[in-house]
Amino acid sequence: MQTRRNFIKALALSASIAAIGAPLGAHAADTIKVGILHSLSGTMAISETALKNVALMTIEEINASGGVMGKKLEPVVVDPASNWPLFAEKARQLISQDKVAAVFGCWTSVSRKSVNPVFKELNGLLFYPVQYEGEELEKNVFYTGAAPNQQAIPAVEYLMSEEGGGAKRFVLLGTDYVYPRTTNKILRAFLKSKGVADADIMEDYTPFGHSDYQTIIANIKKFASEGKKTAVVSTINGDSNVPFYKELGNAGLKATDVPVVAFSVGEEELRGVDTKPLVGHLAAWNYFMSLKNPQNDAFIKKYKDWAKKNGVPNADTVVTNDPMEATYVGIHMWKQAVEKAKSTDTDKVIAALGGQTFKAPSGFTLTMDKTNHHLHKPVYIGEVRADGQFDVVWKTKEPIRAQPWSPFIAGNEGKQGL
């Protein structure tokens, strides 16, 4: 009798658990989780917070138009806090515990390289939205930012041209990590191929979070005073850009004397700087907020409206920039690939991503390359305006195919595909 009573109790308990579990299970099946892996604190928060914001906006936009395969997207936001090993921990958590179908995240190459082994081991899917040094091609990563031939090389070619000032000497100044060092290795080889001597190249690095640029700016002035037209190529990342540009203004180093072209400074980073002394300095990107076309007008309006609705600090002055556009394009392309594959399975989505196209805020229809996991992107060079926006002074006629393996590094011949 006791056994029978225990059996009935157990049966009732399991039935009640099933009753509780049913709606939870049904709810879980109704959503597709996606991870957002960006630094919301620390030295990179100045750049990455806006990428988290635009990812949430894009997810809301997709959900409002029916979701993905009829299911709503559910964002899981984590803060790796500009701590590179923490990026790997958070990536593992997103894939293993939260069971996300894809992750949109990282800014620095050291954060990307920290998470790459995790995505490979767990067969996850990362969309990386920032320009980088190349020399990498991961099965589990899609690169929606620029490779060096879509940003760094065209920018230096422009500086050397008559139109760009005819620079003969170059200062390669960056934050001390893999992206600036590898990019400058490529640029040094490129400059050498153009006949620029080692004596006409100055190379210097500062740590993340560096704030005192007085000595470095003085050294640049001295190097530039030695008789040949000089330009600075900046790969400074994060909040160090604010003191660098402030010191540039304080030292009276004008764009007409020594132009600076930046690869990691856009509209967002310039919000914290008095840009009047910086007028005429340059940035090379694949998108600027100032571009005039219907897709960009709609993108800017959507983001400004979203920022106000969601109480983003200083919502009245929010801006859009290149990595935000790359984030927006990446999420939409992932959605299209999932719907083509009729599945969120990583391998099926990877197979469906090659050849996807999207009409982007840059004004171009961008294509995900069929073999190298990179977007074909247009290149723009812009001059800083007094209002912190950019006037485009040079652009490509059409999107350029990425070369993740630079031809200026020996041994890269024949390495362009996966």
C-alpha positions in Angstrom: 0.0 0.0 0.0 2.9 2.4 0.9 4.6 1.6 -2.4 1.4 2.3 -4.3 0.9 5.7 -2.4 4.5 6.7 -3.1 4.1 5.7 -6.8 0.9 7.9 -7.0 2.7 10.8 -5.2 5.6 10.5 -7.7 3.2 10.4 -10.6 1.4 13.5 -9.3 4.7 15.3 -8.8 6.0 14.4 -12.2 2.7 15.5 -13.8 2.9 18.9 -11.9 6.5 19.4 -13.0 5.5 18.6 -16.6 2.6 21.1 -16.3 4.9 23.7 -15.0 7.6 22.8 -17.6 5.3 22.8 -20.6 4.7 26.5 -20.9 8.4 27.2 -20.1 9.5 24.8 -22.8 7.0 26.3 -25.2 8.2 29.8 -24.4 11.8 28.8 -25.0 11.0 27.2 -28.4 9.2 30.5 -29.4 12.4 32.5 -29.3 15.9 32.3 -30.8 18.6 33.5 -28.5 21.5 35.7 -29.9 24.5 36.9 -27.9 25.8 40.5 -27.7 29.5 40.4 -26.6 30.7 44.0 -26.3 32.7 45.9 -23.6 30.2 48.2 -21.7 32.9 49.2 -19.2 36.7 49.7 -19.3 38.8 51.4 -22.0 36.8 50.1 -25.0 33.4 51.1 -23.7 33.7 54.4 -25.5 33.5 52.5 -28.8 31.6 49.3 -28.0 28.6 50.6 -26.1 27.1 52.0 -29.3 27.5 48.6 -31.0 25.5 46.9 -28.3 22.8 49.6 -28.7 22.6 49.2 -32.5 22.5 45.4 -32.1 19.5 45.7 -29.8 17.8 48.2 -32.2 18.3 45.8 -35.1 16.9 42.9 -33.1 13.8 45.0 -32.3 13.4 45.9 -35.9 13.6 42.2 -37.0 11.1 41.2 -34.3 8.7 43.9 -35.3 8.7 42.5 -38.9 7.9 38.9 -37.8 11.2 37.7 -36.3 13.3 34.9 -37.9 11.4 31.9 -39.2 8.4 33.2 -37.3 10.3 33.3 -34.0 11.2 36.4 -32.0 14.9 37.0 -31.3 15.9 37.2 -27.7 19.1 39.1 -27.0 21.5 38.0 -24.3 23.8 40.9 -23.4 27.1 40.4 -21.5 29.9 42.8 -20.5 33.4 41.4 -21.0 34.6 44.8 -19.6 37.6 45.4 -21.9 39.2 42.3 -20.3 40.5 40.0 -23.0 40.4 36.6 -21.1 36.9 37.5 -19.9 35.8 37.7 -23.5 36.6 34.0 -23.9 34.7 33.2 -20.6 31.6 35.2 -21.7 31.7 33.6 -25.2 31.7 30.1 -23.6 28.8 31.1 -21.3 26.8 32.5 -24.3 27.2 29.3 -26.4 27.2 26.6 -23.7 24.8 27.9 -21.0 22.6 30.5 -22.9 22.5 28.4 -26.0 22.7 31.3 -28.4 22.4 30.7 -32.1 24.9 33.4 -33.0 27.1 36.0 -31.3 27.6 39.6 -32.5 30.6 41.2 -30.8 34.2 42.1 -30.1 36.1 45.2 -31.2 39.8 44.7 -30.6 41.6 41.9 -32.4 43.0 40.7 -29.1 39.4 40.1 -27.9 38.6 38.3 -31.2 41.7 36.1 -30.9 40.7 35.4 -27.3 37.3 34.0 -28.4 38.3 32.3 -31.6 39.3 29.0 -30.0 36.0 28.9 -28.1 33.9 29.4 -31.2 35.9 26.7 -32.9 35.7 24.2 -30.0 31.9 24.7 -29.5 31.1 25.3 -33.2 29.5 28.7 -32.4 29.1 31.6 -34.9 30.6 35.0 -34.4 30.0 38.1 -36.4 32.9 40.5 -36.0 32.0 44.1 -37.1 35.3 46.1 -36.9 38.2 46.7 -39.4 41.2 44.5 -38.5 44.6 43.4 -39.6 43.6 40.3 -41.6 46.0 37.3 -41.5 43.2 35.2 -40.3 40.3 33.2 -41.7 38.1 31.2 -39.2 35.3 28.9 -40.3 33.2 30.1 -37.3 33.7 33.8 -37.9 32.2 36.3 -40.4 34.0 39.5 -40.7 31.7 42.5 -41.5 34.5 45.1 -41.0 37.3 45.9 -43.4 40.4 43.9 -44.2 43.6 46.1 -44.8 43.0 46.4 -48.5 39.6 47.9 -47.8 40.9 50.6 -45.5 44.6 50.9 -44.5 46.2 50.5 -48.0 43.7 52.9 -49.8 44.2 55.5 -47.0 48.0 55.5 -47.3 47.7 55.6 -51.1 45.5 58.6 -50.8 48.1 60.4 -48.4 50.8 59.7 -51.0 48.8 61.1 -53.9 48.9 64.7 -55.0 45.2 65.0 -54.0 46.0 63.8 -50.5 49.1 66.0 -50.0 51.9 64.0 -51.4 53.3 62.6 -48.1 56.9 61.3 -48.3 57.4 60.4 -44.6 55.1 58.5 -42.3 54.4 58.1 -38.6 52.8 54.8 -37.8 51.3 55.3 -34.3 49.1 52.7 -32.6 47.9 51.0 -29.4 50.3 48.2 -28.5 48.5 45.0 -29.6 48.0 42.7 -32.6 45.9 44.9 -34.9 48.1 48.0 -35.0 51.4 46.0 -35.1 50.2 43.7 -37.9 48.6 46.5 -39.9 51.8 48.5 -39.6 53.9 45.5 -40.7 51.7 45.4 -43.8 51.9 49.2 -44.3 55.7 49.2 -43.8 56.0 46.6 -46.6 53.6 48.5 -48.8 55.5 51.8 -48.3 58.8 50.0 -49.0 57.3 48.7 -52.3 56.6 52.4 -53.1 60.2 53.4 -52.5 59.8 54.9 -49.0 63.0 54.3 -47.0 63.0 53.0 -43.4 64.5 56.3 -42.2 61.3 58.0 -43.5 59.1 55.8 -41.3 58.6 56.4 -37.5 56.7 53.7 -35.6 55.5 54.1 -32.0 53.0 52.3 -29.7 51.2 53.2 -26.5 49.4 50.8 -24.0 45.5 50.6 -23.8 44.2 53.5 -21.8 47.3 55.7 -22.4 46.5 59.4 -21.7 49.7 61.5 -22.0 50.6 62.2 -25.6 52.7 65.3 -25.1 56.1 63.7 -25.7 54.8 61.7 -28.7 53.3 64.7 -30.4 56.6 66.6 -29.8 58.4 63.7 -31.4 56.0 63.8 -34.4 56.6 67.6 -34.8 60.4 67.1 -34.8 60.2 64.2 -37.3 57.9 66.3 -39.5 60.3 69.3 -39.4 63.1 67.4 -41.2 62.2 68.5 -44.7 59.7 66.1 -46.3 55.9 66.2 -46.2 54.8 64.0 -43.3 51.6 62.2 -42.4 50.5 60.2 -39.4 48.6 56.9 -39.7 46.8 56.3 -36.4 45.7 52.9 -35.1 45.1 54.2 -31.6 42.1 52.4 -30.1 39.6 53.1 -27.4 39.5 56.1 -25.0 43.1 57.0 -25.7 41.9 58.8 -28.8 40.4 61.6 -26.7 43.7 62.8 -25.1 45.6 62.1 -28.4 43.3 64.5 -30.4 43.2 67.0 -27.5 47.0 67.1 -27.5 47.1 67.4 -31.3 44.9 70.5 -31.0 46.9 71.9 -28.0 50.2 71.5 -30.0 48.7 73.4 -33.0 49.5 70.4 -35.3 47.1 71.3 -38.2 46.0 69.0 -41.0 47.6 71.3 -43.5 51.0 70.7 -41.8 50.8 67.0 -40.7 47.6 65.2 -41.7 46.5 62.4 -39.4 44.5 59.5 -40.9 42.8 57.3 -38.3 41.4 53.8 -38.7 39.7 53.5 -35.3 38.2 57.0 -34.9 34.8 57.8 -36.1 31.8 59.9 -35.2 31.3 58.2 -31.8 34.9 58.7 -30.6 34.8 62.4 -31.7 31.7 63.1 -29.6 34.0 63.7 -26.6 36.4 66.1 -28.3 36.4 69.7 -29.4 36.8 69.0 -33.1 37.4 72.6 -34.3 41.2 72.2 -34.1 41.0 68.9 -35.9 39.2 70.1 -39.0 40.8 68.5 -42.1 42.3 65.5 -40.3 41.2 62.3 -41.9 39.6 58.9 -41.2 39.3 55.9 -43.5 36.1 53.8 -43.2 33.5 52.0 -45.3 30.6 54.2 -44.1 30.1 57.7 -42.7 27.0 59.1 -41.0 27.2 62.1 -43.4 26.5 59.9 -46.5 23.3 61.0 -48.3 21.1 58.2 -49.5 17.6 56.8 -48.5 19.0 53.7 -46.7 21.3 55.9 -44.5 18.5 58.4 -43.8 16.3 55.6 -42.6 19.2 54.0 -40.5 20.0 57.3 -38.8 16.3 58.0 -38.0 15.8 54.5 -36.7 18.8 54.7 -34.4 17.9 58.2 -33.1 14.4 57.2 -32.4 15.5 54.0 -30.6 18.0 55.9 -28.5 15.4 58.4 -27.3 12.8 55.6 -26.6 15.4 53.6 -24.6 16.9 56.4 -22.6 20.4 56.3 -24.1 22.5 59.0 -22.4 22.7 62.2 -24.5 20.1 60.7 -26.9 19.7 64.0 -28.7 23.3 63.9 -30.0 23.7 60.2 -30.8 25.6 59.4 -34.0 26.0 56.4 -36.3 29.4 55.1 -37.5 31.1 52.4 -39.5 31.2 49.5 -37.0 27.5 50.2 -36.1 26.6 49.9 -39.8 28.7 46.6 -40.0 26.8 45.3 -37.0 23.4 46.1 -38.6 24.4 44.5 -41.9 25.8 41.4 -40.1 22.6 40.7 -38.1 20.4 41.1 -41.1 22.6 38.8 -43.2 22.5 36.2 -40.4 18.7 36.4 -40.4 18.6 35.9 -44.2 21.0 33.0 -44.0 18.9 31.3 -41.2 15.8 31.7 -43.3 17.6 30.3 -46.4 18.9 27.3 -44.4 15.5 26.9 -42.6 17.6 26.3 -39.5 19.9 28.0 -36.9 22.3 25.0 -37.1 25.8 26.6 -37.3 27.1 24.6 -40.3 23.9 25.1 -42.3 23.9 28.8 -41.6 27.6 29.1 -42.6 26.8 27.3 -45.9 23.9 29.7 -46.5 25.8 32.9 -45.7 28.2 33.0 -48.7 26.6 35.1 -51.5 24.1 36.8 -49.2 23.5 40.5 -50.2 22.1 43.5 -48.3 21.3 47.0 -49.3 23.4 48.8 -46.7 23.3 52.4 -45.2 26.6 53.0 -47.1 24.4 53.2 -50.2 25.8 50.1 -51.8 24.5 46.5 -51.9 27.1 44.6 -49.9 27.8 40.9 -50.7 29.2 38.3 -48.3 32.0 36.6 -50.2 31.4 33.0 -51.1 34.8 31.8 -50.1 36.5 34.1 -47.5 33.7 35.1 -45.0 34.3 38.8 -45.6 32.0 41.5 -47.0 32.8 43.3 -50.3 32.9 46.9 -49.1 33.2 50.4 -50.6 36.1 52.6 -49.2 35.6 56.2 -48.1 38.1 58.7 -46.8 36.6 61.6 -44.9 37.9 64.9 -43.5 36.8 65.9 -40.0 34.4 68.8 -39.9 33.9 71.3 -37.1 30.7 69.5 -36.0 32.5 66.1 -35.6 31.1 64.7 -38.8 33.1 63.9 -42.0 33.1 65.2 -45.5 34.0 62.5 -48.0 37.1 63.5 -50.0 37.7 60.2 -51.8 35.8 57.0 -52.4 35.9 53.8 -54.5 33.4 53.5 -57.4 32.2 50.1 -56.1 32.6 47.6 -53.3 36.1 46.0 -53.0 36.6 42.3 -52.4 38.6 41.7 -49.1 42.1 40.3 -49.1 42.3 38.8 -45.6 45.8 37.5 -46.4 47.8 40.6 -47.4 50.0 40.3 -50.6 52.5 42.5 -48.7 53.3 39.7 -46.3 55.5 36.9 -47.7 54.0 33.5 -48.0 50.4 34.7 -48.4 50.1 33.8 -52.1 47.2 31.5 -52.8 45.7 31.8 -49.3 42.6 33.9 -50.0 40.0 31.2 -49.6 39.0 29.2 -46.5 
